[in-house]
Amino acid sequence: VQLVESGGGLVQPGGSLRISCAASGYLFRIYDMGWYRQAPGKQRELAATISHDGVANYTDSVKGRFIISRDNVAHSVTLQMNSLKPEDTAVYYCNLHIIWTGQDYWGQGTQVTVSS
């Protein structure tokens, strides 16, 4: 399984950004998808996940600002980020979690920088 991310970049505080991730390879198992982020000097943390049946989960700091969605036909996941804050600055990693085996796959990461 390969994960390819797109989007990211530099945005001013209060702005919006969208990042997407497309999965390819052997995808015949049920899987969840999500986005994790890692800020400089900090551990990687969950930003948002979405289950195979569309149930979304967000970390408290992004609730009401971020929206995660998935396209099961295209095997992709998108994170719409609104009202961005400087503390959202991080490398965002796409994750695919195979439910049956517990195996995780990761994208290469995409940089999101919120700064004026």
VENTA-V368042 format. One record per pair of residues at least 4 apart in sequence whose ideal C-beta (glycine too) atoms are under 7 Angstrom apart, sorted by the first residue. I is the first residue (numbers start at 1). J is the second residue. If there is no record, write none. Layout:
i=I j=J
i=I j=J
//
This chain:
i=1 j=23
i=1 j=25
i=1 j=26
i=1 j=27
i=1 j=96
i=1 j=105
i=2 j=24
i=2 j=25
i=3 j=21
i=3 j=23
i=3 j=94
i=3 j=96
i=3 j=105
i=3 j=106
i=3 j=107
i=4 j=21
i=4 j=22
i=4 j=107
i=5 j=19
i=5 j=21
i=5 j=94
i=5 j=107
i=5 j=108
i=5 j=110
i=6 j=20
i=7 j=17
i=7 j=18
i=7 j=19
i=7 j=20
i=7 j=110
i=8 j=17
i=8 j=19
i=8 j=92
i=8 j=110
i=8 j=111
i=8 j=112
i=9 j=17
i=10 j=113
i=10 j=115
i=11 j=15
i=11 j=17
i=11 j=84
i=11 j=114
i=12 j=116
i=13 j=84
i=13 j=85
i=13 j=86
i=13 j=114
i=13 j=116
i=14 j=83
i=14 j=84
i=15 j=84
i=16 j=81
i=16 j=82
i=16 j=84
i=17 j=81
i=17 j=84
i=17 j=112
i=18 j=78
i=18 j=79
i=18 j=80
i=18 j=81
i=19 j=79
i=19 j=92
i=19 j=110
i=19 j=112
i=20 j=76
i=20 j=78
i=21 j=76
i=21 j=77
i=21 j=94
i=21 j=107
i=22 j=74
i=22 j=75
i=22 j=76
i=23 j=27
i=23 j=75
i=23 j=76
i=23 j=96
i=24 j=75
i=27 j=75
i=29 j=98
i=29 j=100
i=30 j=52
i=30 j=99
i=30 j=100
i=31 j=52
i=31 j=96
i=31 j=97
i=31 j=98
i=31 j=99
i=32 j=49
i=32 j=50
i=32 j=51
i=32 j=52
i=32 j=97
i=32 j=99
i=33 j=50
i=33 j=70
i=33 j=77
i=33 j=95
i=33 j=96
i=34 j=46
i=34 j=48
i=34 j=49
i=34 j=50
i=34 j=95
i=35 j=47
i=35 j=48
i=35 j=68
i=35 j=79
i=35 j=92
i=35 j=93
i=35 j=94
i=35 j=95
i=36 j=44
i=36 j=45
i=36 j=46
i=36 j=47
i=36 j=93
i=36 j=95
i=37 j=45
i=37 j=47
i=37 j=90
i=37 j=91
i=37 j=92
i=38 j=42
i=38 j=43
i=38 j=44
i=38 j=90
i=38 j=91
i=39 j=89
i=39 j=90
i=44 j=93
i=45 j=59
i=46 j=59
i=47 j=59
i=47 j=62
i=47 j=66
i=47 j=92
i=48 j=56
i=48 j=57
i=48 j=58
i=48 j=62
i=48 j=66
i=48 j=68
i=48 j=79
i=49 j=57
i=50 j=54
i=50 j=55
i=50 j=56
i=50 j=68
i=50 j=69
i=50 j=70
i=50 j=77
i=51 j=55
i=52 j=99
i=56 j=68
i=58 j=62
i=58 j=63
i=58 j=66
i=62 j=66
i=65 j=81
i=65 j=82
i=65 j=83
i=66 j=79
i=66 j=80
i=66 j=81
i=67 j=80
i=68 j=77
i=68 j=79
i=69 j=78
i=70 j=76
i=70 j=77
i=71 j=76
i=77 j=94
i=81 j=88
i=84 j=88
i=84 j=114
i=85 j=114
i=86 j=114
i=86 j=115
i=88 j=112
i=88 j=114
i=89 j=112
i=89 j=113
i=89 j=114
i=90 j=112
i=91 j=109
i=91 j=110
i=91 j=111
i=92 j=109
i=92 j=110
i=92 j=112
i=93 j=106
i=93 j=107
i=93 j=109
i=94 j=106
i=94 j=107
i=95 j=104
i=95 j=106
i=96 j=105
i=97 j=104
i=98 j=102
i=98 j=103
//
